[in-house]
Each structure stands twice: as structure tokens, then as C-alpha cells.
């Protein structure tokens, strides 16, 4: 029989071999033999130790030894969706930086499915990777906490989690919405449609807040028309584009800020099909620099989200936590700044060189 768990406090940190030994009623040396030389231990004793291991959620963490010895190590990267090139860029940056530090990167996509995200995290945890980088779209504190209790560090990317027990790498999404709206305002546009869906997604909500701040700073000379649609993919953009095209020209917004590039490109297609000129009648821009939306007839102005930099920074934070002595690591929050990439959809062909970059610190910052 495994002894009662006793005074073990799960909040005190990940379980170790001492906890296993205490719970199983054996010595630490016996636990070590069960894990490393099971043939030396009687079956009944092995059963007690494995029962204690299962009850505590203990995993043997070889990370520190591997870092010191230079052995090959693996990190897991779980992203919400690979159809958005932001996460492809995150993976590219993380993989390059991992390789330069003798790490192998394993990539998994959750396809916007929280249950699939959970399954990927559980798999990487059971595979005893050195650490995990997670790029979620929704709060995932429970899943993160479970992995960390097993002694595996988790770095969160592109989501400002309530979980304080993790390092984070973020893009300033509020700033992204702000500089996008400010660009349209600086062009003299006075009726800006903000097209979005899924305000429960943190980046969407933050970009909306940034756009509101830029319009508020205009002091009543600019109106923000918030146009919600069915989703963040092209069908949602097509729906919004049809609604905009059907409006009376005197009432129609003269600019559109779509929260994603896929929305923006579908809006452009619907507007131009209806005879509305872009950007002469309506300037249109996206807000996440998704390469999947770059193939349209009118090159799209957008906001670059620093994906590769996110990936590199996440690997750096993960390595820092792995190398720190237990109990000494201080979690960090890295905030990257976006920048405008101005193209024809807002300025027209004669006014801008393709791919012109505008610094994100141009103009006033949101407070």
C-alpha cells in the first residue's frame, strides 16, 4: 500500500524523488534504482514506487544535466493556427534560434481547437521535452500550470496570460490597432470602419482598444464605425465587404481597418467587384501582416507583428529558465513593438514604394 500523501504541499513546487520516496515508504536510493536499475528492485516495491509517481505526477527531469553536458535536447512549440503566417514566423524564428543552441524544435498546431492544444501540451509533457513554447489565443492557465508542476518551463507567446508563473513574449497589439487607425487618420479619412469578430480573442480586443484611442485623440473629427462580422476568415470579410458596398456613398466609411489581413483582402474583393475604388473611395488595411493575404491585385497595407523576433525571444527566455538554479529564476515579460508596412490599398500606386516600412514610434503613443 502507498502511504497517505501526508503534508506534501502541491503548491510548493514540482514533486521530486524525496516526495516519491516518502509517499511510497521507501528510500530515495530505492526510487533511484526503480527509475534507473529496475532489475535490482522487487516487483512489489516497484509497484509502490510507480503508484506514488502516478499520484504525484512526478517526472524525472534531466534538463539541467543535459544543458551542462551538451547532449541533444528538444523543445515543443504549440501554436494556435498555422494558416496565419504570424505563427509560421514564430516557428521559423524559434527553430533557427533553437538550432543555434543545439536544441531540436518540435512543432504542433492546435487548429483553433482548445482540446487539440491541450492534447499537444500533454504529449510534449509525456515526451519529457526540456520546455514548451505556447502561442494560444485564449486563456490556458490550467494547462500551463499542469505542465509546470511536472517541472517543465512554459513560455507563452502572443498572449498576456493571467498566469504569473511563466515568461511571456508579446507584441503590443493595442499599439498595432493604434498605429493602423492613426495612419488612416493622417491620410485625412474621417469615417473609419473597424471590422472584426471574436472580441474574446485577446489580440482582437486589444487592437480594437488601440483603434478607439487613436480616434478619441482626433477630438471628434473622426468617427469609428465598429462593424462586427461572423468570423476572422475570408467569409467574414466578404460579408462585411458586401454590407459596405451596399451603403449609400455619402454614408459609407471612407476607410476600413480590418483586424486581420484575411478580412481586409476579402473586403477589397467585394468593394472592387461592386465598383467601389480602393483606395480612392475607401482606403482598406489589415492589421496582422499575414502572407496568405498578399496575393491580391491591390497590395495591402498592414502592421508587421515581429513573429520571428517573438520566436527567438521565446527560446532565449526558455533557455534562461532552464539554466537558472531551481527557485532562482525571475520570469520576464518581453514586449515587442509593431510597425506599419504601407502599400497601395491605403496610399495608391503613385504615392508609395511597395513594402515601405513606417516606424511604429511615428506619431503619439497611446497612453
C-alpha positions, -999 to 999 in steps of 0.1 A, spaced: 0 0 0 12 35 -8 12 56 23 -12 87 26 2 117 9 7 134 42 18 170 44 31 173 9 20 208 -5 14 207 -42 19 245 -44 55 242 -31 68 233 -65 72 202 -87 75 168 -69 109 153 -66 123 119 -57 122 127 -20 84 132 -23 81 99 -42 101 81 -15 81 95 13 48 86 -3 59 51 -13 75 44 21 109 36 7 143 53 5 154 78 -21 180 53 -32 153 27 -39 134 53 -60 165 60 -80 170 22 -86 134 18 -97 140 46 -123 175 37 -134 180 0 -125 146 -16 -120 160 -51 -122 176 -46 -88 142 -39 -71 115 -64 -62 83 -61 -82 61 -52 -52 84 -23 -44 85 -12 -80 47 -12 -80 46 10 -48 71 35 -63 52 37 -97 19 42 -79 35 71 -59 49 86 -92 15 85 -108 -2 100 -78 23 129 -76 26 135 -113 64 132 -109 86 131 -140 124 127 -140 138 160 -153 171 156 -170 172 191 -183 199 206 -161 221 176 -167 216 179 -204 223 216 -205 256 210 -186 267 180 -208 257 195 -241 235 165 -250 208 170 -277 176 184 -262 141 190 -275 116 218 -270 80 218 -280 62 246 -298 24 247 -298 7 274 -319 -30 281 -323 -31 281 -361 -6 277 -389 -28 294 -416 -18 327 -400 18 335 -411 25 352 -378 27 317 -362 48 304 -391 72 333 -385 72 325 -348 81 289 -356 108 300 -381 124 323 -356 122 297 -327 136 269 -349 166 289 -361 175 301 -326 169 266 -311 193 251 -337 220 276 -329 217 265 -292 219 227 -301 181 223 -295 156 204 -316 122 220 -321 90 200 -325 60 220 -338 23 213 -333 -7 233 -345 -40 233 -325 -61 244 -355 -80 269 -332 -92 240 -311 -85 242 -273 -89 204 -268 -63 198 -295 -40 224 -279 -44 205 -246 -36 172 -263 -4 186 -278 7 200 -244 0 166 -228 20 148 -255 51 171 -251 48 168 -214 48 130 -215 76 131 -241 97 149 -214 108 178 -236 131 203 -220 104 230 -222 75 242 -242 66 275 -260 29 280 -263 11 305 -286 -25 303 -276 -55 326 -285 -74 321 -252 -65 318 -215 -47 284 -209 -36 288 -173 -49 254 -162 -29 236 -189 2 257 -183 1 251 -146 -2 213 -151 29 212 -173 49 234 -150 40 213 -120 58 185 -138 90 206 -138 88 218 -174 91 255 -181 65 271 -204 70 304 -223 38 320 -235 39 339 -269 14 364 -282 -9 362 -253 -7 381 -220 -18 353 -197 -31 359 -161 -6 331 -152 23 349 -135 44 317 -133 56 319 -169 78 341 -191 59 358 -219 68 373 -253 42 397 -266 35 421 -295 19 453 -284 -15 446 -301 -30 478 -287 -2 497 -303 -9 478 -336 -45 489 -336 -35 524 -327 -9 530 -354 -32 514 -380 -60 538 -372 -36 567 -369 -23 560 -404 -58 563 -418 -65 595 -398 -32 610 -410 -44 604 -446 -75 626 -439 -100 597 -436 -128 607 -412 -152 577 -412 -132 545 -403 -149 511 -402 -133 488 -377 -141 452 -390 -136 424 -365 -150 392 -349 -142 372 -318 -136 400 -294 -130 373 -268 -96 368 -286 -72 390 -267 -53 403 -298 -86 413 -314 -98 431 -283 -65 449 -278 -64 461 -315 -99 474 -311 -89 494 -280 -59 508 -298 -81 520 -327 -105 536 -303 -77 555 -286 -64 569 -319 -99 580 -329 -105 596 -295 -73 616 -299 -87 631 -331 -111 651 -309 -144 644 -326 -132 650 -362 -131 612 -369 -158 586 -363 -151 549 -357 -178 526 -370 -174 492 -354 -186 466 -378 -187 431 -364 -188 401 -387 -192 363 -384 -156 353 -382 -120 363 -388 -116 344 -421 -124 355 -457 -162 346 -455 -165 372 -427 -146 397 -448 -168 390 -478 -199 396 -457 -186 429 -444 -174 440 -478 -209 434 -493 -225 454 -465 -201 483 -471 -206 482 -508 -244 484 -504 -242 516 -483 -251 550 -497 -218 565 -509 -224 596 -487 -227 575 -456 -202 548 -464 -170 548 -444 -141 562 -463 -116 538 -447 -116 503 -434 -94 489 -407 -98 451 -406 -84 433 -376 -68 406 -398 -54 408 -433 -76 379 -445 -107 400 -436 -92 431 -454 -84 412 -487 -120 398 -488 -134 433 -482 -113 447 -510 -125 420 -534 -162 428 -526 -157 465 -528 -139 465 -562 -164 439 -576 -191 464 -568 -173 493 -584 -160 509 -552 -124 521 -558 -97 512 -534 -81 534 -520 -97 564 -538 -132 558 -524 -123 536 -495 -88 530 -481 -85 495 -467 -59 480 -445 -53 449 -424 -36 445 -390 -15 413 -388 7 411 -419 -5 377 -430 14 365 -460 -16 344 -470 -33 377 -480 -5 392 -501 -17 378 -534 -44 403 -542 -45 428 -571 -41 457 -547 -11 453 -523 -23 455 -487 -12 480 -461 -8 462 -428 10 461 -395 41 438 -391 39 417 -360 76 407 -354 69 369 -355 105 358 -360 116 381 -332 89 365 -309 102 330 -317 138 339 -310 130 358 -278 109 328 -266 138 304 -270 160 328 -251 136 330 -222 132 292 -221 170 287 -221 174 313 -193 149 294 -171 164 260 -179 199 273 -169 189 290 -137 192 271 -105 158 259 -91 140 286 -72 161 315 -85 145 322 -119 127 355 -123 101 354 -150 102 382 -177 77 398 -199 91 409 -233 70 434 -253 79 438 -289 67 468 -310 49 465 -343 55 487 -374 34 498 -404 41 483 -438 24 508 -462 12 496 -496 -13 506 -523 -45 498 -505 -42 530 -485 -19 553 -505 -24 542 -541 2 532 -566 17 566 -573 23 575 -537 42 547 -521 70 523 -530 60 487 -524 66 474 -489 75 508 -474 81 505 -437 69 532 -413 83 532 -378 59 523 -351 71 552 -330 60 577 -356 33 599 -340 20 599 -305 18 568 -284 -14 556 -267 -15 563 -230 
